[in-house]
């Protein structure tokens, strides 16, 4: 499963990109608004930091506006993925952009039927919001499994991008459910590798080494 960062914080993105474990980045208008930087420059800087798909979202609400904005965003960098909302106009725009060979990410998906339509519209990625589904008392992982089953049955090439991830358990369950990508905030990324028993074991090993008087040098 690929791991994307859900962030517009360049400091976090650059630092975590150095691990070699980040495959792409997703952004949204809310995250972009947090940065004191022109949007196009922000996306360009993120594209320079991570060599992978970078989702940049349109803000128009009509199909023609989304198409115009999507085509413009795609000129920023070859790795830009145009993020489009799951609406009828969004599906229309997705179809046109897909026919233009522009990568797309249909976002705010909360049902398997929405994911089916996104795939039929030619979406490169579909983003089910598993955290928000869980907030409503449903199981976001069942949605991932349903989408996976539909895509396999009909041979759709759209990648399932698990979004609205709140904690490491979401990442684990998304991987087990067959999500192609999981996009996570930097905070969750750090939680993936940290464990109290790892810290305790490492401290014990290093304390014992220091007390032994041994050295690695010749």
C-alpha positions in Angstrom: 0.0 0.0 0.0 1.3 3.4 -0.9 1.4 6.2 1.7 0.6 9.8 0.9 0.9 12.7 3.3 -2.3 14.8 3.8 -0.6 18.1 4.4 0.4 21.4 3.0 3.1 22.1 5.6 6.3 22.1 3.6 8.5 21.6 6.6 6.7 18.4 7.6 6.5 17.2 4.0 10.3 17.8 3.3 11.3 16.1 6.5 9.2 13.0 6.0 10.1 12.8 2.3 13.7 12.2 3.4 12.6 8.8 4.8 11.9 7.6 1.3 8.6 6.3 2.5 6.3 9.0 1.1 4.8 8.2 -2.2 2.7 11.3 -2.8 0.8 14.2 -1.1 -2.9 15.2 -0.9 -4.1 18.7 -0.2 -7.5 20.4 0.1 -8.7 24.0 0.3 -8.8 23.9 4.1 -5.1 22.8 4.4 -4.0 25.2 1.6 -5.7 28.1 3.4 -3.5 27.5 6.4 -0.4 28.4 4.5 0.7 32.0 3.9 1.7 31.3 0.3 0.1 31.6 -3.2 -1.6 28.4 -4.1 0.2 27.6 -7.3 3.6 28.2 -5.7 2.6 26.0 -2.8 1.7 23.1 -5.1 4.9 23.6 -7.1 7.0 23.5 -4.0 5.3 20.3 -2.8 5.9 18.8 -6.2 9.6 19.6 -5.9 9.7 18.0 -2.4 7.9 14.7 -3.3 8.4 12.9 -6.5 4.9 11.4 -6.7 1.2 12.2 -7.2 0.3 15.6 -5.7 -3.5 16.2 -5.4 -4.6 19.8 -5.9 -8.3 20.6 -5.5 -10.5 22.7 -7.7 -12.9 25.2 -6.0 -15.4 25.8 -8.8 -18.8 24.2 -8.3 -19.9 23.9 -12.0 -18.5 21.4 -14.5 -17.1 24.1 -16.9 -15.3 25.9 -14.0 -13.9 22.6 -12.7 -12.6 21.7 -16.1 -10.9 25.1 -16.6 -9.4 25.0 -13.1 -8.3 21.4 -13.6 -6.6 22.0 -16.8 -4.8 25.0 -15.3 -3.7 23.1 -12.2 -2.3 20.3 -14.4 0.1 22.8 -16.0 1.8 23.3 -12.7 3.7 20.0 -12.8 3.4 16.6 -14.4 2.7 15.0 -11.1 -0.4 17.1 -10.2 -3.6 15.2 -9.7 -6.7 17.3 -10.0 -9.0 16.7 -7.0 -12.7 17.0 -7.8 -15.7 16.7 -5.5 -18.2 13.9 -5.8 -21.0 15.8 -7.4 -22.8 15.4 -10.8 -20.8 18.4 -12.1 -17.7 16.8 -10.6 -18.3 13.6 -12.5 -18.8 15.5 -15.7 -15.5 17.3 -15.2 -13.7 14.1 -14.3 -14.8 12.5 -17.5 -13.5 15.4 -19.6 -10.2 15.7 -17.7 -9.7 12.0 -17.9 -10.2 12.2 -21.7 -7.5 14.9 -21.7 -5.1 12.4 -19.9 -5.2 14.5 -16.8 -5.0 12.5 -13.5 -8.0 13.0 -11.2 -8.9 12.3 -7.6 -12.6 12.2 -6.9 -13.0 13.2 -3.3 -15.7 13.2 -0.5 -16.8 9.7 -1.4 -19.1 8.1 1.2 -20.7 5.2 -0.7 -19.8 2.4 -3.0 -22.2 3.7 -5.7 -20.4 7.0 -5.7 -17.1 5.1 -6.1 -18.6 3.1 -9.0 -19.6 6.3 -10.8 -16.2 7.8 -10.2 -14.5 4.8 -11.8 -16.9 5.0 -14.7 -16.0 8.6 -15.1 -12.3 7.6 -15.5 -11.0 8.8 -12.1 -7.4 7.9 -11.4 -8.1 7.8 -7.6 -11.2 7.7 -5.5 -11.1 9.0 -1.9 -13.5 7.4 0.6 -13.5 9.3 3.8 -13.3 6.5 6.3 -12.9 8.7 9.4 -16.0 10.7 8.8 -17.9 7.6 8.1 -16.8 6.2 11.4 -17.9 9.4 13.0 -21.5 8.7 11.9 -21.5 5.3 13.5 -20.8 3.3 10.4 -17.7 1.2 9.5 -15.5 2.9 6.9 -13.6 -0.3 6.2 -16.7 -2.0 4.9 -16.9 0.7 2.3 -13.2 0.1 1.3 -14.0 -3.6 1.0 -17.2 -3.0 -1.1 -15.3 -0.6 -3.5 -12.5 -3.2 -3.8 -14.9 -5.9 -4.7 -16.7 -3.8 -7.3 -13.5 -2.7 -8.9 -12.0 -6.2 -9.1 -15.3 -7.6 -10.6 -15.4 -5.1 -13.4 -11.7 -4.5 -13.9 -11.7 -0.8 -13.1 -8.2 0.7 -12.8 -9.2 3.5 -10.4 -7.0 3.3 -7.2 -8.7 3.4 -3.8 -7.2 6.1 -1.7 -8.3 5.8 1.9 -8.7 9.4 3.3 -9.9 11.1 6.5 -7.5 8.8 8.5 -7.5 9.5 12.2 -5.1 7.0 13.8 -2.7 4.1 13.0 -5.5 1.5 13.3 -7.2 3.1 10.3 -3.9 2.6 8.4 -3.7 -1.0 9.4 -7.3 -1.7 8.6 -7.2 0.1 5.3 -4.1 -2.0 4.3 -6.0 -5.2 5.3 -9.1 -4.1 3.4 -7.0 -3.7 0.2 -6.8 0.1 -0.2 -4.2 1.0 -2.8 -3.2 4.2 -1.0 -3.7 5.7 2.5 -3.2 9.4 2.9 -2.3 10.4 6.4 -1.5 13.5 8.4 2.2 13.8 9.6 1.0 13.2 13.1 -0.3 9.7 12.2 2.8 8.9 10.2 4.9 9.4 13.3 2.5 7.2 15.3 3.1 4.4 12.9 6.7 3.7 13.9 6.6 4.7 17.5 5.9 2.1 20.2 6.6 2.2 24.0 8.2 -1.3 24.0 10.5 -0.3 21.1 11.7 2.8 23.1 12.1 0.7 26.3 14.0 -2.1 24.5 16.3 0.4 22.8 17.0 2.2 26.1 17.9 -1.2 27.7 20.2 -2.2 24.8 22.0 1.2 24.9 22.3 1.3 28.7 23.8 -2.2 28.7 26.2 -1.3 25.9 27.4 1.8 27.7 27.9 -0.1 31.0 29.9 -2.8 29.2 32.8 -0.6 28.2 32.9 -2.1 24.7 33.5 -0.1 21.6 32.7 -0.5 17.9 35.9 1.1 16.9 39.0 -0.9 16.0 
